[in-house]
Amino acid sequence: MTPWQRVQIARHVNRPYMLDYVAACFTGFVELCGDRHFGDDAAMPAGFATLGGRKCVVIGHQKGRDTKENLKRNFGSAHPEGYRKALRLMRLAERFGLPVITLIDTPGAFPGIGAEERNIAEAIAFNLKEMMVLKTPVVAVVIGEGGSGGALGIGVADRVLMLENAYYSVISPEGCAAILWKNRSHAPQAAEAMKLTAVDLNKLGIVDGVVKEPAGGAHLDHAKAAKLLTKALKKALDETCDQPLEALLAERYAKFRKFGVFAEGSPVADTV
């Protein structure tokens, strides 16, 4: 399939969402609400759960399948209080020695006036800083859309995985096309150029692994998709939870420091 086709599958309305995976992969999920500053954010459910006998904290973006649920979940676009709630639970996980699992599925953080007034950029930036030094294993999985800072706000992890038909990008293909071609109809070309698929990002070292999906996509077989995700999560937790904490933090730091390429050279002399 082309990258654009995978983007369409990642957005499919019948694709399993975060709470679908929580119900199928985890047991004993207890949701905790509120950021202790402003309020709760239904776009970012979070709580304690158990995966294969291992207690953990699970956090993620949740979309809706109809108008009523989408309004409640804000189409999976979290507000500042969602990211602050996520960090509150990560700190609880750190305190109790529990691993953190994040399930990413968002077109991006909410860009509305209220979110700006409550400092959405600071909330995401603070999460990036704190997750980098969080003293407990973190595993992140892009299960659908991985859009911009909204995804990265819960995406700093020791293992970053992607489902086969998910995408992870600094901007949507339509947004990229609108900037570069001045026309959103060029979204398929943008998707091809942006290298936003799981296979491309795995080759580039941005993500650590690709989780297979049932033939045709996860929306065609929720049970099998959940089984494949459970297997990948258990493997990632086995790898990270057995590491000494200092080694885990050093590896996490090195992982993100190596992203990108830059060159140094002598400044060009000023000419008159």
HELIX and SHEET records of a PDB file:
HELIX    1   1 PRO A    3  ALA A   10  1                                   8    
HELIX    2   2 MET A   18  CYS A   25  1                                   8    
HELIX    3   3 THR A   67  ARG A   73  1                                   7    
HELIX    4   4 ASN A   74  GLY A   76  5                                   3    
HELIX    5   5 PRO A   80  PHE A   96  1                                  17    
HELIX    6   6 ILE A  113  GLU A  117  1                                   5    
HELIX    7   7 ILE A  120  MET A  132  1                                  13    
HELIX    8   8 SER A  148  LEU A  152  1                                   5    
HELIX    9   9 PRO A  173  LEU A  180  1                                   8    
HELIX   10  10 ARG A  184  HIS A  186  5                                   3    
HELIX   11  11 ALA A  187  MET A  194  1                                   8    
HELIX   12  12 ALA A  198  LEU A  204  1                                   7    
HELIX   13  13 ALA A  218  LEU A  220  5                                   3    
HELIX   14  14 HIS A  222  CYS A  241  1                                  20    
HELIX   15  15 LEU A  245  ARG A  257  1                                  13    
SHEET    1   A 7 THR A  27  GLU A  31  0                                        
SHEET    2   A 7 ALA A  46  LEU A  51 -1                                        
SHEET    3   A 7 ARG A  54  GLY A  60 -1                                        
SHEET    4   A 7 VAL A 100  THR A 106  1                                        
SHEET    5   A 7 VAL A 138  GLY A 147  1                                        
SHEET    6   A 7 ARG A 159  LEU A 163  1                                        
SHEET    7   A 7 GLY A 209  VAL A 211  1                                        
SHEET    1   B 6 THR A  27  GLU A  31  0                                        
SHEET    2   B 6 ALA A  46  LEU A  51 -1                                        
SHEET    3   B 6 ARG A  54  GLY A  60 -1                                        
SHEET    4   B 6 VAL A 100  THR A 106  1                                        
SHEET    5   B 6 VAL A 138  GLY A 147  1                                        
SHEET    6   B 6 TYR A 167  SER A 169  1                                        
END                                                                             
